[in-house]
Amino acid sequence: MIRRKINKQLSRLSLLTLALLLLMASCRQAHTPRPRGYYRINFPEKAYRTYNGPCPYSFEYPVYGNVVKDAEPDAEPCWINIVFPAYNGKIHISYKKVNNNLNAYIEDSYTLAYKHTVKAEEIQEQVIRKDDDDVYGILYSLEGDVASSVQFFLTDSSRHFLRGALYFRTTIDKDSLTPVIAFFKEDIIHFIDSFKWN
């Protein structure tokens, strides 16, 4: 009776061992780790419309964005945001009248761009000069896990100063945001190319 139980248990153990061996032998394909993936992002076609508001400037902005007045408590009358709800992003625009303080505004823009040097891998500056429209400035492109990857300022050197910055309300991850930043940087360049003082 005890021998029968032992033989039964050995028989079950043999079957289990055989099943495990067959299972291990059938898995000959080596496992290859895959890189971390990101969501596919579908971008709309580029199309623009003109902003002509009560402020002393006009520009073209993407049809997939909305111009809204800045709702921050300390916002000035001509501060606006170009909001992109589908991408959880915005281009924040702040405007100031120049009154013998242009250098201070330019220095503030420089400071705001370069405060990201802790996380930025690189900061590129591109000079903006549109003599026909009396528009001058600098476009800052920041590489790395920074809060604002594209910033710029525009001025006529005597009366007007405007600063812009691209922001996304999401976790900052350079790898996942790179195509989105590149897409909206094209819109910022179009904004600058179409920009005029009124």
For each residue, the residues with C-beta under 8 A, 3 or more apart:
1: 4 5
2: 5 6
3: 6 7
4: 1 7 8
5: 1 2 8 9
6: 2 3 9 10
7: 3 4 10 11
8: 4 5 11 12
9: 5 6 12 13
10: 6 7 13 14
11: 7 8 14 15
12: 8 9 15 16
13: 9 10 16 17
14: 10 11 17 18
15: 11 12 18 19
16: 12 13 19 20
17: 13 14 20 21
18: 14 15 21 22
19: 15 16 22 23
20: 16 17 23 24
21: 17 18 24 25
22: 18 19 25 26
23: 19 20 26 27
24: 20 21 27
25: 21 22 28
26: 22 23
27: 23 24
28: 25
29:
30:
31:
32:
33:
34: 37
35:
36:
37: 34
38: 175 176
39: 176
40:
41: 179 180
42:
43: 183
44: 47 62 63 64
45:
46: 62 186 187 190
47: 44 62 63 64
48: 60 61 62 63 190 194
49: 60 61 63
50: 58 59 60 194
51: 58 59 60 61 67
52: 58 198
53: 58 67 78 80
54: 77 78
55: 77 78 80 95 198
56: 78 95 160 197 198
57: 78 95 160 162 195 196 197 198
58: 50 51 52 53 195 196 198
59: 50 51 191 194 195 196
60: 48 49 50 51 190 191 194
61: 48 49 51 65 67 82 187 191
62: 44 46 47 48 65 82 84 187 190
63: 44 47 48 49
64: 44 47 84 86
65: 61 62 82 83 84 91 187
66: 82 83 85
67: 51 53 61 80 81 82 83
68: 71 80 81 83
69: 75 79 80 81
70: 75 79 80 81 92 93 94
71: 68 75
72: 75 79
73:
74:
75: 69 70 71 72 79
76: 79 94 95 96
77: 54 55
78: 53 54 55 56 57 95
79: 69 70 72 75 76 92 93 94 95
80: 53 55 67 68 69 70 93
81: 67 68 69 70 90 91 92 93
82: 61 62 65 66 67 90 91 93 191
83: 65 66 67 68 89 90
84: 62 64 65 87 88 89 90 184
85: 66 88
86: 64
87: 84 168 180 184
88: 84 85 168 169 170
89: 83 84 166 167 168 169 180 184
90: 81 82 83 84 166 167
91: 65 81 82 164 165 166 167 184 187 188 191
92: 70 79 81 164 165 167
93: 70 79 80 81 82 162 163 164
94: 70 76 79 162 163 164
95: 55 56 57 76 78 79 160 161 162
96: 76 105 160 161 162
97: 159 160 161
98: 101 102 105 155 158 159 160 161
99:
100:
101: 98 104 105
102: 98 105 106 155 157 158 161
103: 106 107
104: 101 107 108
105: 96 98 101 102 108 109 153 155 161 163
106: 102 103 109 110 153 155 161
107: 103 104 110 111
108: 104 105 111 112 163
109: 105 106 112 113 138 151 153 163
110: 106 107 113 114
111: 107 108 114 115
112: 108 109 115 151 163 165
113: 109 110 116 123 140 142 151
114: 110 111 117 123
115: 111 112 118
116: 113 119 120 123 142 144 146 147 148
117: 114 120 123
118: 115
119: 116 144 145 146
120: 116 117 123 142 143 144 146
121: 143 144
122: 142 143 144
123: 113 114 116 117 120 140 141 142 143
124: 140 141 143
125: 138 139 140
126: 138 139 141
127: 137 138
128: 135 136 137 138 139 152 154 192
129: 135 136
130: 133 134 135 136 193 195
131: 134
132:
133: 130 195 196 197
134: 130 131 156 157 197
135: 128 129 130 154 155 156 192 195 196 197
136: 128 129 130 154 155 156 157
137: 127 128 152 153 154 155 192
138: 109 125 126 127 128 152 153
139: 125 126 128 150 151 152 188 189 192
140: 113 123 124 125 150 151 152
141: 123 124 126 149 150 185
142: 113 116 120 122 123 146 148 149 150 151
143: 120 121 122 123 124 146 149 174
144: 116 119 120 121 122 174
145: 119 172 173 174
146: 116 119 120 142 143 149 172
147: 116 167 172
148: 116 142 151 165 166 167
149: 141 142 143 146 166 177 181 185
150: 139 140 141 142 165 166 181 184 185 188
151: 109 112 113 139 140 142 148 163 164 165 166
152: 128 137 138 139 140 163 164 165 188 192
153: 105 106 109 137 138 161 162 163 164
154: 128 135 136 137 160 161 162 163 164 192 195
155: 98 102 105 106 135 136 137 160 161 162
156: 134 135 136 159 160 197
157: 102 134 136
158: 98 102
159: 97 98 156 197
160: 56 57 95 96 97 98 154 155 156 197
161: 95 96 97 98 102 105 106 153 154 155
162: 57 93 94 95 96 153 154 155 195
163: 93 94 105 108 109 112 151 152 153 154
164: 91 92 93 94 151 152 153 154 188 191
165: 91 92 112 148 150 151 152
166: 89 90 91 148 149 150 151 181 184 185 188
167: 89 90 91 92 147 148
168: 87 88 89 172 177 180
169: 88 89
170: 88 177
171:
172: 145 146 147 168 177
173: 145 176 177
174: 143 144 145 177 178
175: 38 178
176: 38 39 173 180
177: 149 168 170 172 173 174 180 181
178: 174 175 181 182
179: 41 182 183
180: 41 87 89 168 176 177 183 184
181: 149 150 166 177 178 184 185
182: 178 179 185 186
183: 43 179 180 186 187
184: 84 87 89 91 150 166 180 181 187 188
185: 141 149 150 166 181 182 188 189
186: 46 182 183 189 190
187: 46 61 62 65 91 183 184 190 191
188: 91 139 150 152 164 166 184 185 191 192
189: 139 185 186 192 193
190: 46 48 60 62 186 187 193 194
191: 59 60 61 82 91 164 187 188 194 195
192: 128 135 137 139 152 154 188 189 195
193: 130 189 190
194: 48 50 59 60 190 191
195: 57 58 59 130 133 135 154 162 191 192
196: 57 58 59 133 135
197: 56 57 133 134 135 156 159 160
198: 52 55 56 57 58
